[in-house]
Amino acid sequence: MDKWISQSHAIIQYGLAIEDLNSNIAKVIDLRPQSSQQGKRDSNVKISKDPKVPLTLRLLPNPRGYRHPMHLYKIRELEELANVVKSRKIAQEQPKSKKVVKKQKKKITSATPVNVCDVVGHKFEIFENFQECSICGTRVEVMKI
């Protein structure tokens, strides 16, 4: 028999985001008595068309008396999803290649002072006659037409 875990504990224990859980729902098992009588499924639950790891969501009446149902997920499926998410994060955090670093340096050196701030990701504060970079203090006059 499969073991189930609540959504809040799944987020804490496996380090997953709610978006990860919601975007991978493939099957919904609704065990609430009122929903089976009405034949309705919870409108907030959307089944994903292309999940990374198909998750089974089990809806139960909330024991605390809340209106919204309790969301339970299979532990085995959550472990698979956590491994997929971790492997993607590791792939994104790998150091940049020399080629990428050279291209970025070339972009920065060939840019004007305003463009350098844009390339690096600085933000500008807008005043009446000029804009000023909030990080390095570069000022750019704004011409009105």
QUIJO-V412418 format. One line per field, one symbol per residue. psi: psi as a letter, one per 30 degrees, with the letter a starting at -180 (. if undefined). burial: + if it has 9 or more other ideal C-beta (glycine too) atoms within 8 Angstrom, else -. A space follows every 10 residues. Layout:
# QUIJO-V412418
psi->???
burial->???
This chain:
# QUIJO-V412418
psi->kkklkleeee eeefhlleee eefgkfkkjj gkeeeeefgk lkffkkkkei kejkkkkkkl kkffgleklk kklkeeeeee eeeeeeeeee efgklkleee eeeeeeeeef lleeeeeeef glkkkkaefl kkkfefgkkk kkkk.
burial->---++++--+ +--+-+---+ ++++++++-+ -+--++---- -+--+--+-- +-++++++++ -+------++ +++++-++++ ++-+++---- ---------- +--+--++-- +----++++- -+-+-----+ +++----+-+ -----
